[in-house]
Amino acid sequence: MRKHDPALDTLLELDGLTLVVDPEGGHWVRFVVNQVPVTPEKPHGLDYSLTLHGRDGQRLVGFDNAHPVGRQKRGQPQDHRHRIRAVRPYEYSDAAALLADFWAEVDAVLKERGVLP
């Protein structure tokens, strides 16, 4: 039996939501989160994509589990994060940590771009 994740309901409620986080610069975030059967490919029972985009739609930050990463061009999807062009594995622990890590990365990019002080 899996441990109950109290933040999971909050994460699932964000599914389909797009938020403009910088109206002047046109940065926006999008959440796609679905509960799926637990499998070796999706051990958390989630299929998710949390992304930050620039005015032109370019993905600047992304946390997802849609494809293999690194040298593993084929194989099982795994949790990972995108930062501009770099892709790194991500260690999913729970929904609250995923949201906190995503927003921390969004804030870092917005600071780098001069959007946030």
Secondary structure, DSSP 8 states (H G I E B T S, - for coil): -----TTHHHHHHTTT-EEEEETTTTEEEEEEEEE----SSSTTSEEEEEEEE-TT--EEEEEE-SS--TT--SS----EEEETTEEEE-----HHHHHHHHHHHHHHHHHHTTS--
